[in-house]
Amino acid sequence: MKNCLAIITARGGSKRIPRKNIKNFLGKPIINYSIQSAIDCSCFDEVIVSTDDQEIAEVAIAAGAKIPFIRSAESSNDFSTTAEVISEVLRDYKKIGVEFEYVCCIYPTAPFITADKLKNAYEMLISSGAKSVVPVVRFGFPIQRSFKIEDNSLRMNWPEHMSTRSQDLPASYHDSGQFYFLRTESFLKDNKLFTDFTVPYEMPESEVQDIDNEEDWKLAEIKYTFLLSKQKNR
């Protein structure tokens, strides 16, 4: 049994940002950031890209990743889940007699991932005995005081907290949408990224950005450029 596998998930059918996974991000295809971070991390026996797209495969190979299998049509549609993609890759490896103790799923549009973050998450998974490690970021405002719109009227989701001070409410977090580190045996049994024993890896808001549209893309470039300038000035 091998120790650890990195799977970068990059199908070809992005719609809101065409060719999103290989679009130029500050000088190179955005997927290259994920590939390079995984390669630079000392955790992985193999770094692969799961894709159904020939152009993405060529870019990935040029960046140093492997393409041992082509993703099936069943796991490449708009409704395919990340868990389904991971399961398919693990099944394909098992068919050729290869199994891994740990697996890390990495998203291709996550330039804020670094080798150190992946290594820290890996060590956290091992030392905690958890089934998975998920990077999270804190909401900037208490969600207990959030609103919804009903019948064109603004209403509180939790009106009982109308007068509760922000500092008296517990912090809430959301998935940073960058990677998931999993204990393979537990994942194959539960088929879940979030389990009854998932530990958080907290990230600062400055290093997290969903990229779903062109405005998100520009914000990610601004944040990334800001981080580079901070690092240079240290």
VOVEXZA-99760 format. One line per field, with one value per residue (C-alpha): residue in one letter; x, y, z. Coordinates in nm, 4 decimals, padded with zeros to 6 digits. Layout:
BEGIN
residu = (A,...)
x = (X,...)
y = (Y,...)
z = (Z,...)
//
This chain:
BEGIN
residu = (M,K,N,C,L,A,I,I,T,A,R,G,G,S,K,R,I,P,R,K,N,I,K,N,F,L,G,K,P,I,I,N,Y,S,I,Q,S,A,I,D,C,S,C,F,D,E,V,I,V,S,T,D,D,Q,E,I,A,E,V,A,I,A,A,G,A,K,I,P,F,I,R,S,A,E,S,S,N,D,F,S,T,T,A,E,V,I,S,E,V,L,R,D,Y,K,K,I,G,V,E,F,E,Y,V,C,C,I,Y,P,T,A,P,F,I,T,A,D,K,L,K,N,A,Y,E,M,L,I,S,S,G,A,K,S,V,V,P,V,V,R,F,G,F,P,I,Q,R,S,F,K,I,E,D,N,S,L,R,M,N,W,P,E,H,M,S,T,R,S,Q,D,L,P,A,S,Y,H,D,S,G,Q,F,Y,F,L,R,T,E,S,F,L,K,D,N,K,L,F,T,D,F,T,V,P,Y,E,M,P,E,S,E,V,Q,D,I,D,N,E,E,D,W,K,L,A,E,I,K,Y,T,F,L,L,S,K,Q,K,N,R)
x = (00.0000,00.1241,00.0998,-00.0705,-00.2340,-00.3154,-00.6119,-00.6671,-01.0195,-01.0481,-01.3284,-01.3591,-01.7175,-01.7000,-01.9714,-01.9626,-01.5904,-01.5071,-01.1981,-01.1745,-00.9360,-00.6598,-00.7357,-00.4327,-00.4007,-00.1251,00.0974,00.0221,-00.2718,-00.4506,-00.4335,-00.0540,-00.0683,-00.2444,-00.0152,00.3026,00.1940,00.1162,00.4488,00.6425,00.4711,00.6594,00.3378,00.2408,00.3537,00.1657,00.0084,-00.2590,-00.5246,-00.8667,-01.0091,-01.2216,-01.0574,-00.7572,-00.6343,-00.6490,-00.4601,-00.1846,-00.1497,-00.1412,00.1274,00.3379,00.3123,00.4361,00.1161,00.0207,-00.2953,-00.3207,-00.6934,-00.9424,-01.2474,-01.5686,-01.8658,-02.0710,-01.8442,-01.7956,-02.1463,-02.2849,-02.4271,-02.1220,-01.9954,-01.6375,-01.6840,-01.7879,-01.4749,-01.2480,-01.4210,-01.3793,-01.0052,-00.9547,-01.1497,-00.9389,-00.6200,-00.7487,-00.8116,-00.4382,-00.3475,-00.2614,-00.4125,-00.3374,-00.3686,-00.4502,-00.5929,-00.6094,-00.8568,-00.7337,-00.9388,-00.7777,-00.8831,-00.7219,-00.4038,-00.3833,-00.2938,00.0703,00.2894,00.3101,-00.0686,-00.1007,00.1753,00.0226,-00.3189,-00.1629,00.0152,-00.3069,-00.4960,-00.2396,-00.1888,-00.5605,-00.6740,-00.9564,-01.1309,-01.0807,-00.9339,-01.1260,-00.9891,-01.2385,-01.2672,-01.4629,-01.7661,-01.6890,-02.0240,-02.2330,-02.4711,-02.7133,-02.7922,-02.8327,-03.1387,-03.3563,-03.5978,-03.9566,-04.2374,-04.0071,-03.9621,-03.6423,-03.6661,-03.4146,-03.3291,-03.3028,-03.5100,-03.4269,-03.0791,-03.2011,-03.0454,-02.7683,-02.4254,-02.1957,-01.9253,-02.1711,-02.2428,-02.0272,-01.8153,-01.9362,-01.7233,-01.7597,-01.5658,-01.2779,-01.3257,-00.9580,-00.8821,-00.9875,-00.7481,-00.9016,-00.8233,-00.8951,-01.0443,-01.2919,-01.3798,-01.4559,-01.6751,-01.8687,-01.8293,-01.8264,-01.5878,-01.7485,-01.7753,-01.8490,-01.4787,-01.3661,-01.1183,-01.0899,-00.7857,-00.8605,-00.7470,-00.7500,-01.0069,-00.7250,-00.6196,-00.9619,-01.1663,-01.4415,-01.3959,-01.7362,-01.7470,-01.5230,-01.5554,-01.4417,-01.1473,-01.0346,-01.0735,-00.8590,-00.5868,-00.5960,-00.5722,-00.2916,-00.0938,-00.1411,-00.0093,00.2974,00.3715,00.3416,00.5829,00.8365,00.8214,00.8875)
y = (00.0000,00.3473,00.6315,00.9333,01.0429,01.3946,01.4192,01.7523,01.7575,01.9486,01.8676,02.0586,02.1782,02.5042,02.7434,03.0673,03.1119,02.9282,02.7044,02.8143,02.5432,02.6424,03.0149,03.2412,03.3589,03.6176,03.4631,03.0914,02.8489,02.8575,02.4785,02.5058,02.6606,02.3556,02.1144,02.2895,02.3099,01.9384,01.8517,02.0747,01.9127,01.6076,01.4198,01.2625,00.9494,01.0633,01.3900,01.3312,01.5328,01.3785,01.5246,01.4417,01.7126,01.6615,02.0222,02.0235,01.6939,01.8407,02.1491,01.9306,01.6999,01.9994,02.1283,01.7970,01.6091,01.2614,01.1553,00.7820,00.7671,00.9697,01.0712,00.8994,01.0860,00.9807,01.1745,01.4719,01.6151,01.9209,01.7087,01.4967,01.5373,01.5638,01.2423,01.0592,01.1763,01.0666,00.7279,00.6718,00.7444,00.5140,00.2368,00.2800,00.2509,-00.0574,-00.2251,-00.2038,-00.3199,00.0160,00.1485,00.4540,00.5073,00.8776,01.0861,01.4608,01.6145,01.9529,02.1969,02.3364,02.6985,02.7445,02.9504,03.0246,02.6632,02.6182,02.3156,02.4151,02.4226,02.0778,01.9398,02.0923,01.9462,01.6060,01.6122,01.7251,01.4314,01.1819,01.3290,01.3801,01.0388,01.2167,01.0808,01.4061,01.7562,02.0414,02.3970,02.6548,03.0326,03.2351,03.4340,03.8053,03.8787,03.6650,03.4564,03.4501,03.8133,03.7532,03.8450,03.6843,03.8400,03.7160,03.8770,04.1706,04.2291,04.2013,03.9536,03.8076,03.4413,03.4235,03.7104,03.6002,03.7466,04.0914,04.2499,04.0008,04.1584,04.0248,03.9411,03.7209,03.4977,03.1974,03.2255,03.0434,02.9002,02.7844,02.5535,02.7409,02.5398,02.4509,02.0925,01.7959,01.5561,01.2139,00.8835,00.6513,00.3596,00.5861,00.7719,00.4531,00.3346,00.6614,00.8213,01.1615,01.4562,01.5822,01.3005,01.2419,01.3121,01.5973,01.8483,02.2085,02.3737,02.7443,02.9889,03.3695,03.5405,03.7070,03.3637,03.2394,03.3340,03.1444,03.1834,03.1432,03.4423,03.7080,03.9432,03.6633,03.6017,03.9645,03.9650,03.6516,03.8158,04.1256,03.9152,03.7023,04.0085,04.1611,03.8449,03.8433,04.2039,04.1251,03.8360,04.0505,04.3217,04.0899)
z = (00.0000,-00.0889,00.1585,00.0039,-00.3218,-00.4427,-00.6802,-00.8547,-00.9955,-01.3241,-01.5629,-01.8872,-01.8728,-01.6775,-01.7979,-01.5978,-01.6696,-01.9951,-01.9696,-01.6074,-01.4897,-01.7323,-01.7634,-01.7175,-01.3576,-01.3138,-01.5771,-01.5806,-01.5954,-01.2632,-01.2248,-01.2176,-00.8705,-00.7280,-00.9116,-00.8006,-00.4371,-00.4338,-00.5988,-00.3584,-00.0596,00.0626,00.1451,-00.1850,-00.3628,-00.6712,-00.7900,-01.0519,-01.2312,-01.2859,-01.6060,-01.9064,-02.1185,-02.3462,-02.3284,-01.9490,-01.9470,-02.1658,-01.9443,-01.6328,-01.7693,-01.8743,-01.5155,-01.3742,-01.2851,-01.4018,-01.5877,-01.5162,-01.5965,-01.7968,-01.5955,-01.7014,-01.8464,-01.5424,-01.3059,-01.5393,-01.5571,-01.3781,-01.0958,-01.0168,-00.6624,-00.5440,-00.3456,-00.6636,-00.8453,-00.5604,-00.5399,-00.9130,-00.9010,-00.6015,-00.7775,-01.0917,-00.8896,-00.7074,-01.0450,-01.1155,-00.7662,-00.6092,-00.2858,-00.0713,00.3025,00.2609,-00.0215,-00.0699,-00.3114,-00.4384,-00.6422,-00.9595,-00.9009,-00.5593,-00.6052,-00.2325,-00.1542,-00.0569,00.0068,00.3740,00.4108,00.2567,00.4774,00.7900,00.7065,00.6441,00.9796,01.1475,00.9961,01.1234,01.4706,01.5410,01.4218,01.2378,00.9287,00.7394,00.7589,00.5973,00.5580,00.6782,00.7024,00.9573,00.8460,00.8737,01.0391,01.2791,01.0686,01.3623,01.2756,00.9031,00.6960,00.4346,00.1872,00.1915,-00.0090,-00.0800,00.2933,00.4943,00.7811,01.0241,00.9941,01.3715,01.5172,01.8710,01.8135,01.7062,02.0150,02.0851,02.0799,01.8077,02.0614,02.2512,01.9509,01.8608,01.5477,01.2374,00.9576,00.5992,00.3704,00.2058,-00.1143,-00.1592,-00.0584,00.1561,00.3280,00.3870,00.5520,00.2592,00.4508,00.6312,00.3122,00.1185,00.4056,00.4547,00.1085,00.2811,00.2977,00.6189,00.8725,01.2388,01.3000,01.0748,01.2137,01.0875,00.9390,00.9778,00.7108,00.7086,00.4875,00.2914,00.1627,00.0577,-00.2481,-00.4264,-00.8015,-00.9646,-01.2003,-01.3575,-01.0586,-00.8243,-01.0550,-01.0370,-00.6572,-00.6350,-00.8429,-00.6203,-00.3031,-00.4441,-00.5553,-00.2096,-00.0427,-00.2681,-00.1805,00.1922,00.1591,-00.0262,00.2405,00.5326)
//
